[in-house]
Amino acid sequence: MTPESIVSELLAGVPELRDIYDEHISRNDTLLPHVFMGDVARFVTAHAGDNAFGAALRRLLAVLERGMQDNPAVRELVAASFVENLAGEKTTLAALRPNMGPLLQRQCDELSSS
């Protein structure tokens, strides 16, 4: 998996991200994976407590967990541009944690301990 392919997997698994992606492309004229992942973090923060988005968030976290298992560039993308954008979002992290895999949980733990 590459940074670009994890974005493709997110779009396939979480169609709720399509509008955010389209706006990102319109604004930047190309995919900037780190910037897009920040957009994804804002989406998650906006919808973490909304039961209507529960299934979408679980699918999103599953894709990110798979990405964390794959290659260093994808791990860096998820860690630096998704997890770090959740710094200080205690309510969001508490809502997401039960649906996170072990790699995402560990990354969040490292963020909170630093």
ZAMI-802895 format. One record per residue (C-alpha): residue in one letter; chain; y, x, z. Coordinates in pm, 1 decimal. Layout:
BEGIN
+------+-------+----------+----------+----------+
! rest ! kette !        v !        u !        w !
+------+-------+----------+----------+----------+
!    A !     A !        Y !        X !        Z !
...
+------+-------+----------+----------+----------+
END
This chain:
BEGIN
+------+-------+----------+----------+----------+
! rest ! kette !        v !        u !        w !
+------+-------+----------+----------+----------+
!    M !     A !      0.0 !      0.0 !      0.0 !
!    T !     A !    351.0 !    116.1 !    -80.2 !
!    P !     A !    686.8 !     -6.6 !     52.3 !
!    E !     A !    727.8 !   -207.3 !   -267.6 !
!    S !     A !    378.9 !   -356.5 !   -251.2 !
!    I !     A !    419.6 !   -471.5 !    109.8 !
!    V !     A !    726.2 !   -664.7 !     -5.6 !
!    S !     A !    509.9 !   -822.7 !   -277.5 !
!    E !     A !    246.1 !   -909.7 !    -18.5 !
!    L !     A !    510.2 !  -1060.5 !    208.9 !
!    L !     A !    637.9 !  -1277.3 !    -75.6 !
!    A !     A !    286.3 !  -1387.9 !   -168.6 !
!    G !     A !    185.6 !  -1463.9 !    189.0 !
!    V !     A !    516.2 !  -1598.4 !    314.8 !
!    P !     A !    687.1 !  -1794.9 !     37.2 !
!    E !     A !    953.6 !  -1891.6 !    291.5 !
!    L !     A !   1098.0 !  -1542.7 !    227.4 !
!    R !     A !   1158.3 !  -1607.0 !   -144.5 !
!    D !     A !   1521.7 !  -1719.5 !   -105.2 !
!    I !     A !   1601.0 !  -1415.6 !    109.2 !
!    Y !     A !   1438.0 !  -1188.7 !   -150.0 !
!    D !     A !   1624.3 !  -1352.1 !   -439.5 !
!    E !     A !   1954.4 !  -1312.9 !   -255.2 !
!    H !     A !   1868.0 !   -949.6 !   -176.9 !
!    I !     A !   1800.0 !   -875.0 !   -544.3 !
!    S !     A !   2115.4 !  -1057.1 !   -650.0 !
!    R !     A !   2323.2 !   -858.8 !   -401.5 !
!    N !     A !   2166.4 !   -517.5 !   -471.8 !
!    D !     A !   2041.9 !   -543.8 !   -832.6 !
!    T !     A !   1713.9 !   -385.6 !   -717.9 !
!    L !     A !   1470.0 !   -389.9 !   -430.8 !
!    L !     A !   1580.5 !   -174.0 !   -138.9 !
!    P !     A !   1273.6 !   -202.8 !     87.8 !
!    H !     A !   1446.5 !    -85.6 !    407.8 !
!    V !     A !   1738.7 !   -321.9 !    357.3 !
!    F !     A !   1505.4 !   -609.9 !    269.5 !
!    M !     A !   1296.9 !   -545.6 !    581.5 !
!    G !     A !   1616.8 !   -582.3 !    785.5 !
!    D !     A !   1665.5 !   -919.0 !    614.8 !
!    V !     A !   1309.2 !  -1009.9 !    714.3 !
!    A !     A !   1381.6 !   -913.1 !   1076.4 !
!    R !     A !   1686.2 !  -1144.0 !   1076.0 !
!    F !     A !   1470.5 !  -1425.5 !    932.3 !
!    V !     A !   1216.4 !  -1371.7 !   1210.0 !
!    T !     A !   1486.5 !  -1368.1 !   1477.2 !
!    A !     A !   1636.2 !  -1690.2 !   1341.4 !
!    H !     A !   1300.0 !  -1872.1 !   1339.8 !
!    A !     A !   1096.6 !  -1718.0 !   1623.5 !
!    G !     A !   1130.3 !  -2019.6 !   1850.0 !
!    D !     A !   1094.5 !  -2279.8 !   1576.4 !
!    N !     A !    746.3 !  -2435.9 !   1569.4 !
!    A !     A !    801.0 !  -2538.3 !   1206.5 !
!    F !     A !    793.4 !  -2166.7 !   1115.8 !
!    G !     A !    500.5 !  -2069.6 !   1340.4 !
!    A !     A !    244.7 !  -2040.3 !   1060.2 !
!    A !     A !    486.8 !  -1847.4 !    836.5 !
!    L !     A !    563.0 !  -1600.9 !   1115.0 !
!    R !     A !    192.8 !  -1548.2 !   1187.4 !
!    R !     A !    130.0 !  -1474.5 !    818.3 !
!    L !     A !    428.3 !  -1239.9 !    809.4 !
!    L !     A !    310.7 !  -1047.3 !   1116.1 !
!    A !     A !    -40.3 !  -1019.9 !    969.0 !
!    V !     A !     97.5 !   -860.1 !    651.0 !
!    L !     A !    307.7 !   -616.8 !    854.7 !
!    E !     A !      8.4 !   -525.3 !   1070.4 !
!    R !     A !   -197.8 !   -446.8 !    760.0 !
!    G !     A !     89.9 !   -237.9 !    629.9 !
!    M !     A !    104.3 !    -41.4 !    954.8 !
!    Q !     A !   -260.5 !     57.1 !    900.0 !
!    D !     A !   -207.3 !    191.0 !    553.3 !
!    N !     A !     24.8 !    478.6 !    472.6 !
!    P !     A !    301.3 !    666.6 !    653.6 !
!    A !     A !    578.4 !    538.5 !    425.4 !
!    V !     A !    485.2 !    178.0 !    500.9 !
!    R !     A !    452.4 !    248.8 !    874.3 !
!    E !     A !    799.9 !    402.2 !    867.4 !
!    L !     A !    937.9 !    103.9 !    675.9 !
!    V !     A !    797.1 !   -145.0 !    926.5 !
!    A !     A !    888.1 !     63.4 !   1232.1 !
!    A !     A !   1239.0 !    165.8 !   1127.7 !
!    S !     A !   1356.1 !   -138.3 !    938.1 !
!    F !     A !   1169.4 !   -427.6 !   1097.3 !
!    V !     A !   1084.0 !   -337.0 !   1455.7 !
!    E !     A !   1405.3 !   -144.8 !   1523.6 !
!    N !     A !   1606.5 !   -443.4 !   1400.4 !
!    L !     A !   1443.6 !   -642.4 !   1679.8 !
!    A !     A !   1582.6 !   -410.8 !   1948.7 !
!    G !     A !   1744.1 !   -618.4 !   2219.1 !
!    E !     A !   1589.6 !   -940.8 !   2088.1 !
!    K !     A !   1382.0 !  -1005.3 !   2400.9 !
!    T !     A !   1333.8 !  -1375.9 !   2332.5 !
!    T !     A !   1222.8 !  -1308.1 !   1976.1 !
!    L !     A !    983.4 !  -1032.3 !   2080.6 !
!    A !     A !    835.6 !  -1249.8 !   2355.7 !
!    A !     A !    775.5 !  -1531.2 !   2105.3 !
!    L !     A !    620.6 !  -1297.6 !   1846.7 !
!    R !     A !    409.5 !  -1076.7 !   2072.0 !
!    P !     A !    107.2 !  -1311.7 !   2105.1 !
!    N !     A !     72.8 !  -1307.8 !   1725.1 !
!    M !     A !    122.1 !   -934.0 !   1675.8 !
!    G !     A !   -162.2 !   -699.2 !   1605.6 !
!    P !     A !   -210.1 !   -387.8 !   1818.2 !
!    L !     A !    -10.6 !   -155.9 !   1592.0 !
!    L !     A !    296.9 !   -378.9 !   1590.2 !
!    Q !     A !    265.6 !   -432.5 !   1964.8 !
!    R !     A !    250.9 !    -57.9 !   2021.8 !
!    Q !     A !    555.0 !     -3.1 !   1800.8 !
!    C !     A !    748.1 !   -266.9 !   1995.3 !
!    D !     A !    641.1 !   -109.7 !   2324.2 !
!    E !     A !    766.9 !    228.5 !   2204.7 !
!    L !     A !   1098.2 !     68.6 !   2108.5 !
!    S !     A !   1141.6 !    -92.2 !   2450.5 !
!    S !     A !   1053.4 !    226.0 !   2636.6 !
!    S !     A !   1307.5 !    439.7 !   2451.7 !
+------+-------+----------+----------+----------+
END
